[in-house]
Amino acid sequence: MKPMTSIAALSALTILLAACATSGSAGTVPPGGAAPEPSVAQGSPDLTPEPSPRRSGSPVPSTDPSATPAPSQSSAPGGTTVVRAYFYYEGLADSSGLVPILREVPATKAVATAAMAALLEGPTETESGAMSSAVPAGTRLLGLAIDNGVATVDLSSEFEAGGGSSSALIRLGQVVFTLTQFPTVKSVVFQIEGRTVTVFGSQGIVLDGPVGRGVYVNLLPALFVDRPAYGAALGNPARITGSAQVIFEATFRVTLIDAAGRTIADQQVMADCWCESGAFDTTVRYDVPRAQWGTLRVWAGSAKDGSPVAVREYPVWLTPG
């Protein structure tokens, strides 16, 4: 398991928070689960847009061998669907925390089960240099039921084993964020081997009833981008949503950088409040002559001198308008 030195400060939050997590890569989902497959409406998920057709006379997309392949299309001609799994991203200073990753899975109505399967599989080899999973290896999904906005997830005993308090908090948070991506799931109840958990692991983390995303706000970076996901394609114009935590005057900047390192968009954004977690939803227009990998960067200016702070950045697939 990759050490996560930037999250040591979470240990002091063990008693105050009512659930979260951190630890290693994941195990597999048993074939034909032990509980009825839930059917969850996906609502408006963060699907990867189909790359826009290149403009007449424009060069073909980059063939740089160092670049990773273009993201898969969100339209599902082969009978697939896209779900999100949340891992831990080791970013720049003050920017480490949970991050969404898209996964293409066979078409299914049981999308919550598919999302959990993606979470338990962990990051890919390509992603593992940037991020890790706190879910212990060998963890199995034993059951998943959804009723009246509450997802009850039953996991094998491996899920509760190993790691310190910050690891336990992050793994719980990964599951909660992964399941609450769906509009019909607001909170999560944890079970281990069929037993409802009220105190999690040897760290004694109290799970006092169903827990939602608000419990795990301390697992997010100061500027958290929920859409687009890490490595996803941007529409053009790009819609960017997430939350900002106590950023000076609730304002920050969104910058897009193309494959050559040129800034192609930079605009100020304001969260809906200067508070623990103010939401934001903004649209950014940009111009590229061809589809290519670029960088999404969100950052705030320090109250002292305006220098960049709380910088979170990761790769995105840029498309012509």
C-alpha positions as CSV (number, residue, x, y, z in Angstrom):
1,M,0.0,0.0,0.0
2,K,1.3,3.5,-0.9
3,P,2.0,5.6,2.2
4,M,-0.1,8.7,2.4
5,T,2.0,11.2,4.5
6,S,-0.2,14.2,3.6
7,I,-3.1,12.8,5.5
8,A,-1.6,12.3,8.9
9,A,-3.6,15.3,10.2
10,L,-6.8,13.3,9.8
11,S,-5.9,11.1,12.8
12,A,-7.1,13.7,15.3
13,L,-10.5,13.7,13.6
14,T,-11.2,10.1,14.5
15,I,-13.5,10.7,17.4
16,L,-15.2,13.7,15.9
17,L,-16.1,12.3,12.5
18,A,-18.7,9.6,12.1
19,A,-16.9,7.6,9.4
20,C,-14.2,7.6,6.6
21,A,-11.1,5.6,5.3
22,T,-7.5,4.8,4.0
23,S,-5.4,1.8,3.2
24,G,-4.6,-0.3,0.0
25,S,-5.8,-1.6,-3.3
26,A,-9.0,-3.7,-3.5
27,G,-10.3,-7.2,-4.0
28,T,-12.9,-8.6,-6.2
29,V,-16.7,-8.8,-6.3
30,P,-18.2,-12.3,-6.0
31,P,-20.0,-13.5,-9.1
32,G,-23.8,-13.2,-8.6
33,G,-23.9,-11.4,-5.3
34,A,-25.5,-12.7,-2.2
35,A,-28.2,-10.0,-2.0
36,P,-30.7,-8.7,-4.5
37,E,-29.1,-6.4,-7.1
38,P,-30.3,-2.8,-6.5
39,S,-31.5,-0.8,-9.4
40,V,-30.5,2.8,-9.1
41,A,-31.4,5.7,-11.4
42,Q,-28.2,7.3,-12.6
43,G,-29.7,10.7,-13.1
44,S,-27.1,13.0,-14.7
45,P,-23.8,11.3,-14.2
46,D,-20.4,12.6,-15.2
47,L,-20.1,10.7,-18.4
48,T,-17.1,11.1,-20.7
49,P,-18.3,13.1,-23.8
50,E,-17.6,11.6,-27.2
51,P,-14.6,13.6,-28.6
52,S,-15.8,16.3,-30.9
53,P,-15.0,15.8,-34.6
54,R,-11.9,17.7,-35.7
55,R,-12.3,20.8,-37.7
56,S,-11.7,20.7,-41.4
57,G,-8.0,21.1,-42.1
58,S,-7.0,20.8,-38.5
59,P,-4.2,18.4,-37.5
60,V,-5.0,15.0,-36.2
61,P,-4.8,14.4,-32.4
62,S,-1.4,14.1,-30.9
63,T,0.5,10.9,-31.4
64,D,3.0,11.7,-28.6
65,P,3.9,8.2,-27.2
66,S,4.1,9.6,-23.7
67,A,0.4,10.5,-23.9
68,T,-2.1,8.1,-22.6
69,P,-5.0,7.0,-24.9
70,A,-8.0,9.2,-25.3
71,P,-10.8,8.5,-22.9
72,S,-13.5,6.1,-23.9
73,Q,-16.8,7.4,-25.3
74,S,-19.7,7.9,-23.0
75,S,-22.2,6.8,-25.6
76,A,-22.6,3.1,-25.2
77,P,-22.7,1.4,-28.6
78,G,-21.3,-1.8,-27.2
79,G,-23.8,-2.0,-24.3
80,T,-21.7,-0.3,-21.6
81,T,-22.3,2.3,-19.0
82,V,-20.0,4.7,-17.0
83,V,-19.8,4.8,-13.2
84,R,-17.5,6.7,-10.8
85,A,-15.2,5.3,-8.1
86,Y,-13.5,7.6,-5.6
87,F,-9.8,7.1,-4.7
88,Y,-7.2,9.2,-2.8
89,Y,-5.2,11.6,-5.0
90,E,-1.8,12.7,-3.8
91,G,-1.7,16.2,-5.2
92,L,0.2,19.4,-4.5
93,A,0.3,21.0,-1.1
94,D,-3.1,21.4,0.5
95,S,-4.7,19.6,-2.5
96,S,-4.5,15.9,-1.5
97,G,-7.9,14.2,-1.0
98,L,-10.6,12.2,-2.6
99,V,-11.0,12.3,-6.4
100,P,-13.5,10.7,-8.8
101,I,-12.4,8.3,-11.5
102,L,-14.6,7.1,-14.4
103,R,-15.0,3.4,-15.1
104,E,-16.7,1.9,-18.1
105,V,-18.6,-1.3,-17.2
106,P,-21.0,-3.7,-19.0
107,A,-24.5,-2.2,-19.3
108,T,-26.5,-2.9,-16.1
109,K,-29.4,-1.6,-14.1
110,A,-27.5,-2.4,-10.9
111,V,-25.2,0.6,-11.4
112,A,-24.5,1.0,-7.6
113,T,-23.2,-2.6,-7.5
114,A,-21.1,-1.9,-10.6
115,A,-19.6,1.2,-9.0
116,M,-18.7,-0.7,-5.9
117,A,-17.1,-3.4,-8.1
118,A,-15.0,-0.6,-9.7
119,L,-14.0,0.7,-6.3
120,L,-12.9,-2.7,-5.0
121,E,-10.8,-3.2,-8.1
122,G,-8.7,-0.2,-7.1
123,P,-6.7,2.2,-9.3
124,T,-5.2,1.0,-12.6
125,E,-1.5,0.7,-13.1
126,T,-1.5,3.9,-15.1
127,E,-3.3,5.8,-12.2
128,S,-1.4,4.2,-9.3
129,G,1.5,6.7,-9.5
130,A,-0.9,9.5,-8.7
131,M,-3.5,7.9,-6.4
132,S,-4.2,5.0,-4.1
133,S,-7.2,3.2,-2.5
134,A,-7.6,2.8,1.2
135,V,-9.8,-0.3,0.8
136,P,-7.8,-3.3,2.0
137,A,-6.9,-5.9,-0.6
138,G,-9.2,-8.9,-0.7
139,T,-12.3,-6.9,0.4
140,R,-15.5,-8.5,-1.1
141,L,-18.9,-7.1,-1.7
142,L,-21.4,-9.4,0.0
143,G,-24.6,-7.5,-0.5
144,L,-26.1,-4.1,-1.4
145,A,-29.6,-2.9,-0.8
146,I,-31.1,0.6,-1.3
147,D,-34.3,1.8,0.4
148,N,-35.6,5.3,0.9
149,G,-32.4,7.0,0.0
150,V,-30.2,4.8,2.2
151,A,-27.7,2.3,0.8
152,T,-26.9,-0.6,3.1
153,V,-23.6,-2.1,2.0
154,D,-22.3,-5.4,3.3
155,L,-18.6,-6.0,3.0
156,S,-16.3,-8.9,4.0
157,S,-14.2,-8.7,7.2
158,E,-11.1,-7.6,5.2
159,F,-12.7,-4.1,4.9
160,E,-12.3,-3.6,8.7
161,A,-8.8,-4.9,9.0
162,G,-5.5,-3.0,9.1
163,G,-4.5,0.6,8.8
164,G,-4.6,3.4,11.3
165,S,-7.4,5.8,12.0
166,S,-6.8,8.0,9.0
167,S,-6.9,4.9,6.7
168,A,-10.1,3.7,8.3
169,L,-11.7,7.1,7.8
170,I,-10.7,7.3,4.1
171,R,-11.9,3.9,3.1
172,L,-15.3,4.6,4.6
173,G,-15.3,8.0,2.8
174,Q,-14.5,6.3,-0.5
175,V,-17.5,4.0,-0.2
176,V,-19.8,6.8,0.8
177,F,-18.8,9.1,-2.1
178,T,-19.0,6.2,-4.6
179,L,-22.5,5.2,-3.6
180,T,-23.9,8.7,-3.2
181,Q,-22.9,9.6,-6.8
182,F,-26.5,8.4,-7.6
183,P,-29.4,10.8,-6.9
184,T,-31.4,8.1,-5.1
185,V,-28.7,7.5,-2.5
186,K,-28.2,10.1,0.2
187,S,-26.5,8.1,2.9
188,V,-24.9,4.7,3.7
189,V,-25.2,2.1,6.4
190,F,-22.2,-0.2,6.7
191,Q,-22.3,-3.9,7.5
192,I,-19.5,-6.4,8.0
193,E,-20.3,-10.0,7.3
194,G,-24.0,-9.2,7.7
195,R,-23.5,-7.3,11.0
196,T,-24.5,-3.6,11.1
197,V,-21.5,-1.6,12.2
198,T,-21.9,1.0,15.0
199,V,-18.2,1.2,15.9
200,F,-15.8,0.6,13.0
201,G,-12.5,-1.2,13.5
202,S,-10.0,-1.1,16.3
203,Q,-9.8,2.7,16.0
204,G,-13.3,2.9,17.4
205,I,-14.8,5.2,14.8
206,V,-18.5,5.7,15.7
207,L,-21.0,5.2,12.9
208,D,-24.2,6.6,14.5
209,G,-26.7,5.6,11.8
210,P,-26.6,6.3,8.1
211,V,-23.7,8.6,7.1
212,G,-23.6,10.9,4.1
213,R,-20.9,13.0,2.3
214,G,-21.1,15.8,4.9
215,V,-19.4,13.6,7.4
216,Y,-16.3,13.4,5.2
217,V,-15.7,16.9,4.2
218,N,-12.3,16.8,5.8
219,L,-11.3,14.1,3.2
220,L,-11.6,16.7,0.4
221,P,-9.0,19.1,-0.8
222,A,-9.7,22.8,-0.2
223,L,-10.8,23.0,-3.8
224,F,-12.6,19.8,-4.8
225,V,-13.6,19.2,-8.4
226,D,-16.3,16.5,-8.7
227,R,-17.0,17.0,-12.4
228,P,-15.1,16.4,-14.6
229,A,-13.5,13.3,-13.1
230,Y,-9.8,12.7,-13.2
231,G,-8.8,11.9,-16.8
232,A,-12.3,12.5,-18.2
233,A,-13.0,14.5,-21.4
234,L,-14.3,18.0,-21.2
235,G,-17.2,19.2,-23.1
236,N,-16.7,22.5,-24.9
237,P,-17.8,24.7,-23.2
238,A,-16.7,22.8,-20.1
239,R,-19.0,22.5,-17.1
240,I,-17.0,22.3,-13.8
241,T,-18.6,21.6,-10.5
242,G,-17.4,20.9,-6.9
243,S,-16.9,22.5,-3.6
244,A,-14.6,25.1,-2.0
245,Q,-13.6,25.1,1.7
246,V,-13.1,28.4,3.4
247,I,-11.4,30.0,0.4
248,F,-10.6,33.7,0.9
249,E,-13.7,35.7,-0.1
250,A,-15.1,32.4,-1.6
251,T,-13.3,33.2,-4.9
252,F,-10.8,31.1,-6.8
253,R,-9.7,30.5,-10.4
254,V,-10.2,27.8,-13.0
255,T,-7.4,27.5,-15.6
256,L,-7.2,25.2,-18.6
257,I,-3.8,24.4,-20.1
258,D,-3.3,22.7,-23.5
259,A,-0.9,19.9,-24.5
260,A,1.9,22.5,-25.2
261,G,1.6,24.1,-21.8
262,R,-0.3,27.2,-23.0
263,T,-3.1,28.7,-20.9
264,I,-6.2,28.5,-23.1
265,A,-8.7,29.6,-20.4
266,D,-8.5,31.3,-17.1
267,Q,-11.5,32.7,-15.2
268,Q,-12.6,33.7,-11.7
269,V,-15.2,31.6,-9.9
270,M,-17.1,32.2,-6.8
271,A,-18.5,29.5,-4.5
272,D,-22.0,30.0,-3.1
273,C,-20.6,30.8,0.4
274,W,-17.4,31.4,2.3
275,C,-17.9,28.4,4.6
276,E,-16.9,24.9,5.4
277,S,-17.9,23.6,2.0
278,G,-19.5,26.0,-0.5
279,A,-20.7,24.5,-3.8
280,F,-19.7,25.9,-7.2
281,D,-20.9,25.2,-10.7
282,T,-19.3,27.1,-13.6
283,T,-18.9,26.9,-17.4
284,V,-15.6,27.6,-19.1
285,R,-15.2,28.2,-22.8
286,Y,-11.9,27.4,-24.5
287,D,-10.5,26.9,-27.9
288,V,-8.2,24.1,-29.2
289,P,-7.6,23.2,-32.9
290,R,-7.6,19.4,-32.2
291,A,-8.5,16.9,-29.5
292,Q,-5.6,16.6,-27.0
293,W,-4.7,15.9,-23.5
294,G,-4.5,19.0,-21.3
295,T,-4.6,20.1,-17.6
296,L,-7.4,21.3,-15.5
297,R,-6.1,23.5,-12.6
298,V,-8.2,25.1,-9.9
299,W,-6.4,27.4,-7.4
300,A,-6.9,30.2,-5.0
301,G,-4.9,33.4,-4.5
302,S,-3.5,33.7,-1.0
303,A,-4.9,36.5,1.2
304,K,-1.4,37.7,1.9
305,D,0.1,38.2,-1.6
306,G,-2.2,36.6,-4.2
307,S,0.3,33.7,-4.8
308,P,-1.4,30.3,-5.8
309,V,-2.5,28.2,-2.9
310,A,-4.8,25.1,-2.6
311,V,-3.8,24.1,-6.2
312,R,-5.5,20.9,-7.5
313,E,-4.8,19.8,-11.0
314,Y,-5.1,16.7,-13.2
315,P,-5.3,15.6,-16.8
316,V,-8.4,16.1,-18.9
317,W,-9.2,15.5,-22.6
318,L,-9.8,18.7,-24.4
319,T,-12.1,18.8,-27.4
320,P,-12.6,21.4,-30.1
321,G,-15.8,23.5,-29.8
